[in-house]
């Protein structure tokens, strides 16, 4: 028995090797692809958190109330421990050591200066340990001292910028402070200083409204200085405990947990009694919310691609196992006719398949882990197990087919696609599959984006592909039958013979059609969504900037505009006048008036979406709710009143924040207004330095920078790379399916071709015959699958929502670009080349195949 099994294995070495190689590749990819994607999610989470993220607990109190709440170093340390203990586990694992500090409100510095000056007084124990005194002495305030000036230290750079020196005295509204020393940081690059720039140098602070900016800085004092300020004045203090977040330690799972725990921590902080009311201040909420939206979209969209890839891999394995079963079918039939039981048939059939699949799957799993593409994913084990079970079920089905004893009409019946008669059971299964696919689409669209990573999302493309494959298999014989009569009337025999051989393929031989269809569906879907994402980001960059560049200028004269237009590379420049704090006589709510020539703007930058097709007065949605639809007068101090009548609404205008109140009017209505800000929309590719030089002191925003900010996001990179890899892997599996069928059936085909060669078929006609045999499967499968892939974004609807990657800009489905179409044509040509190469490799002379008398 053992010897017969070995002989059987040697006789079937080709399909066994093919099955083993495909099992290894499938297991390897089942490990590497999800792990690599998960690693990309983790990198995206770390980037979303950022290197300078923090979490602060802030409380405010004034004067004696502040001192009563926090009277000493011990009280500061006690509260530090309290807040640290309240941190939920997900936050505590990524939070650094707490950094407590106490800072006064901003205090005006009296005197005549080029710009107003403000000073903050800070008690920051962490700063004291990170500086060295370079002039004077440390700011030490003995507890018993109550009459002398409060001693403070400032940085040497701050003193040099604003002209201070050791011994200078400042009267801060009843608080007399004296600079006792100057310091320098031990390490200016220490991340500790990132949220404390005022302790190292002077910073600019907005005073609000039209008051301009002030020079501000922070002076360090000790605990004694804090005590004196609290007890001798009503100055307001901000108590702050900063927890730096180590963004590099955050993965995608941590980010999800942190989002939920932030709310719990905020409630715990606000509910704490016995201290001044405190709140949690952090940018993590917005960052985690944005990351969660991007992660949800990525998992939803990539889940569709992964589901298709898994189906393609399963199809190729089933194909290999089916071809092995077909090769074993005569042997099993003979054994069954000689009295072997089904269990005895299962030993060689299932045993050979298991020998090829199980060790290879294990090696593939180990190789995937050795690649260390990312953290291991449980789904990898489930996928490998499912693929192995599917492959082992094929020989079991082959054994079950021999339950009739290998005799009777079942053994003699033709089961090729053209002559075969589908059973009632198969018809019911086909109808059930189509109905299940339709139900899945309806449920998916009803659930919309909330479907998320539900298995239904990943199953819908597979169900649609399988249903379409069933339909194509039903139509395939009729297409062949319709083509044969036309070819029969032609003088050449290659076309007729090729289609006749294609029609004689049985269901296992036609399985490549379904595999290729699924592979083409994955490639079409990924190419379509990838193109849609790229195009959507480009449109979003135009919508944000309004041109290739936008200059945010102050009052702009004609000479400056002429300089901009004369720059090399500038193809157009259009000014817009921006007047803020405008209101109507009936409603004092402020809004912004933007004067721009819309006709000229559409001609200058036609790629900017949402610009009205006619000139006139247009209101943002918020301004429309304020002004209504009737004629109104717009005015403000320093501006001549203008009467306008709205012609419609405009959702967005470059340079204006979404959701704000603004009015777009023809430029000529406010062209004469002087002293107001301007914008210049520029098209072309000018040198950035020249553009900044032509508009000195003005902010220049580039569309390429806005586009780069969207495309260089780690999550977007993960999506693009996964789409690219998915298309390549799907195409590679499709070509493997073609190669497998050609190689496994090459020897039998060589015998048939040898007979035809004896009848006069030339070598060149033999190559043409190989192409004609494979052409129907390739064209039907790839064509149907590609069309389904193009339609999938529309079919799945709200699941493929790419707005988190385009700054909220809506993305519509697009036709794939030229690279994808060229790749499709290249794959078809490569498949044809493989068919010709296999025909040449297994070419047999008639004298070596035919026997005497044939």
Residue, then its C-alpha position, 0 to 999 in steps of 0.5 A: x500500500x505504501x509503495x502504491x502511494x509513492x508511485x501515485x505521488x510520483x505520477x502526479x508530481x506536477x499538480x502536487x508541486x503546484x498545490x504545494x507552492x500555491x499553499x505556501x504562497x497563500x499562507x505567506x501572503x495571509x500572514x504578511x499582508x495583514x501584518x504589514x497593513x496593521x504595522x501601517x495603522x500603528x505608524x499612522x496612529x503614532x503620527x496622528x498623536x504626534x511627537x509633542x502631544x500632551x494631556x493637561x489638567x488645568x485649574x484657575x484660582x486667584x489670590x488667597x483662594x489660590x494659596x489656600x488650595x495650593x500652599x506649598x511644594x508638598x501640596x503641588x506634589x500631592x496633587x501631582x500624584x492624585x492626577x497621575x493615579x486617576x489616569x486610565x490604563x491606556x493613558x497611563x501606559x503612554x504618558x510620561x512623568x507629570x510636569x506640574x507648574x503654576x503660572x500667573x495671568x499675563x501682566x502688562x509691563x508699563x513703559x514705552x516700547x515699540x510693541x506692548x510687553x507682557x510678562x507671565x510669572x511662573x513657578x515651574x520646578x521642572x524648568x529649574x532643574x533644566x537651566x543654568x544661571x549665567x548672570x546674577x543669582x537664582x530667584x530665591x524668595x525666603x518665606x519670611x521676606x515680605x517687603x523686598x521686591x519679588x525675585x525672578x529669573x529670565x532667559x538670557x535670550x529674552x533679556x537680550x531681545x528686550x534689553x533687560x539686565x540683572x537688577x532691572x525692576x518692573x512694576x506689574x500693577x502692584x507687584x514689584x519684581x526684580x530680575x535676580x539672574x539670567x539663565x540658559x537652558x542646559x539643552x535647548x533641544x529638549x522636548x520639555x521646552x516645546x510647550x514653554x517657548x516663553x521661558x526661552x525667548x520673547x514670543x508674539x501674543x495677539x491682543x485681540x481685535x485690531x490691537x495688534x501683537x505684544x512681546x511676551x515672556x515668562x519669568x521663573x520664580x520659586x515657591x516663595x515667590x508664588x506664595x508672596x504673589x498669591x498672598x499680596x495680590x488678587x492675581x489669577x493663577x493657572x495650576x497645570x499638570x502636564x502629562x507628555x504623551x509618547x506618540x511613538x508608543x501608541x498603536x492603532x489599538x491604543x488609540x481606540x482605547x484612549x479615545x474612550x478613556x479620555x472621557x472617563x478621565x475628564x469626568x473624574x477630574x471634573x468630579x474631584x472635590x476639595x480642590x479648585x475646579x479643574x478641566x482636562x485640556x488636550x488636542x488628543x480629542x480632535x486627533x484621535x477622532x480624526x484618526x478614528x475616522x481615517x482608520x474606519x475608512x481604511x479598514x472598510x475600504x481595504x476590507x473589500x480588497x482583502x476579501x477579494x484577495x482571499x477569494x482569489x487565493x482560495x479559488x487558485x487553491x481549489x483549482x489546483x486541488x481540482x486538477x489533482x482530483x481530475x488526474x486521480x479520477x481514473x485511478x479512483x474509478x478503477x479502484x472503486x470498480x475493483x471493490x474499494x470502499x469510499x474510505x479506501x479511496x479517501x486515503x490516496x486522494x485526501x492523503x496526497x492533498x494533505x501531503x501537499x497542503x499542510x506542510x506548505x501552509x505551515x512553512x508559509x506561516x513561518x516564512x511570513x512570521x520571519x519576514x516580520x512585516x508587522x504584528x501578528x494578526x489572528x485573522x491570518x491563522x483563520x485564513x490559512x485554516x480556511x484555505x487548507x480546509x477548502x483544499x482538502x474538501x475538493x478530494x473529499x468531493x471527488x471521492x464522494x462522486x465515486x459512490x456509484x462504483x465508477x460504472x453506469x451512465x455517470x461515468x460515461x456522461x460528458x460534463x464539458x461546459x457546452x454539452x453538460x446539463x446542469x442539475x437541478x441542485x446546481x441551478x438552485x445553488x446558482x440562484x441562491x448565490x445571486x440572490x444572496x449577493x443582491x441581499x448583501x448589497x441591499x443590506x450594505x447600502x442600508x447600513x451605510x458607513x456604519x457597516x465598518x469592518x463587518x464581515x458583510x462588507x468584505x463578503x459583498x465583493x466576493x458574493x458579487x464576483x461569484x454571482x457574476x462568475x455563475x452568470x458568465x459560466x451560464x452564458x459562456x457555452x452560448x457564446x462559444x456555440x454562437x462563435x463556432x458556426x462563424x468560424x466553421x465557414x472560414x478557410x483556416x481551421x485554427x479558430x474552429x479547433x481552438x473554440x471547439x477545444x475551449x468548449x470541451x473544458x469541464x467545470x474544473x477546467x473552467x474554474x480559471x474563469x471564476x478565478x480570473x474574474x475575481x482577480x480582475x474585480x480586485x484589480x479594477x476596484x483598487x485601481x478605481x478607488x485609488x484613482x478616485x482618492x488621488x483625483x479627490x485630493x487634487x480637487x480638494x487642494x484646488x478648493x482649499x487654495x483656489x489656485x496654484x498659489x494664494x497670497x494673503x496680503x494686506x492692502x495691495x496696490x496695482x504696482x504689487x499686482x503687476x510685479x506678481x503678474x510679471x514673475x517668470x512662470x506666472x500664467x495668471x493672477x487675480x486679486x480679491x478684496x477682503x473686508x471683515x466685520x461687515x454687518x447689515x442695518x438689521x443684524x449686527x452679526x459680523x460677516x466677511x465681504x469678498x470682492x472677486x470677479x467670478x467670471x475671471x476667476x473661473x477662467x483663471x482656475x477652472x479646476x476650483x470646484x463649486x464656483x457659481x457659473x454666473x457673476x453676482x452676489x452669493x451668500x454662504x449658508x450661514x450668511x444666508x440665514x442672517x441676511x435672507x434673500x432680499x436686498x440689504x445694505x452692507x457697511x462698516x466703519x471705514x467702508x462705503x455702504x453697498x447695496x446688494x441683492x443675493x443671486x444665490x448661495x455658495x458653499x465654499x470659497x477658497x480662503x474662507x473657512x467652512x461654516x463661516x458667514x461671508x458674502x461674495x460680491x463683484x470686485x468692482x463694488x469694493x475696488x475703491x475701498x482702501x486699507x483692507x486686506x487682499x488676496x491674490x490667486x495665482x496660477x502657473x509654476x513660479x519660483x516660490x522665492x520670487x513669489x515671496x519677494x514680490x509680495x514681501x511680508x505676506x503669507x504665500x500658500x501653495x497648492x502643492x503644499x496643501x496636496x502634500x499635506x493630504x498625500x503624505x499622511x501615513x494612513x493615506x500611504x498605507x491605503x495607496x500601498x495596499x491598493x497597489x499590492x492588492x492589484x499586483x497580488x490579484x494579477x499574479x494569482x490570476x496568471x498563476x491560475x492560467x499557468x497552472x491549467x496550462x502546465x497540468x494539462x500540457x501533456x494531454x494537450x501535446x498528444x492532441x496537438x501531435x495528432x493534429x500535426x500528423x494531419x497537417x497542422x503547422x508549428x505556427x498554427x499550433x501556437x495560434x491554437x494555444x492562443x485561441x483556446x485560452x482567449x475565450x476564458x481570458x476575455x470573458x473573465x477579465x472583461x466581466x471582472x474589470x467592469x464589476x471592479x469599476x462599478x463596485x465603488x458605486x455599488x458599495x456606496x457609502x462604505x467607500x467614503x474617502x472624505x477623511x483623506x480629502x479634508x472632507x471634500x466629497x470623492x466620486x468614482x473615477x475611471x482608472x488612469x492609464x497606468x492601470x489600463x496599461x497594466x490590464x493590457x500587459x497582464x492579458x499579453x503576458x497570459x497569452x505569452x505564457x500560453x505560447x511558452x507552455x505550448x513550445x515547452x511541451x511541444x511533441x513530435x508526432x512520431x514520439x506520441x502516435x502509435x502504429x496504426x493511429 
